[in-house]
Amino acid sequence: MKNSNLLQWLADIVLILHMSLVLFVVGGLVLIVIGNIRRWHWVNRLWFRLLHLAIVIVIIAEVWLGMVCPLTTLEMWLRHQAGNTTYQEGFIEHWVQMILYWDLPAWVFTAAYSTFGLLVLLTWICYPPHFRKNSRN
């Protein structure tokens, strides 16, 4: 495999990882709410809730500090190192980028991510995680 092909492949993996994190963050919030309504106890397990909260805090901190997501930076660096100077993405890259990267003013993302963070905080209040180590709930 040529070096540029390997770098392109690694960039695609980073993009898929990025999309997976987005799905975990958004889907996690949906699962927490629906799971509590339907009494799915696993959605309140402490490890799940802490992991979800930690990722949300990192995202909100990045946006408030004006930072670019490290996964975005890594993916773009890999694509640049692969010699991609034109728009020559593969199928997965094209569609995932269409979903992830929107051309909107920064304040829109700051407001959206902050609102999302408040919703996550609200779930901690309305549906607190289980803190007991041996809880089967």
Secondary structure, 3 states (H helix, E strand, C coil): CCHHHHHHHHHHHHHHHHHHHHHHHHHHHHHHHHHHHCCCHHHHEHHHHHHHHHHHHHHHHHHHCCCCCHHHHHHHHHHHHCCCCCCCCCHHHHHHHHHHCCCCCHHHHHHHHHHHHHHHHHHHHHCCCECCCCCCC
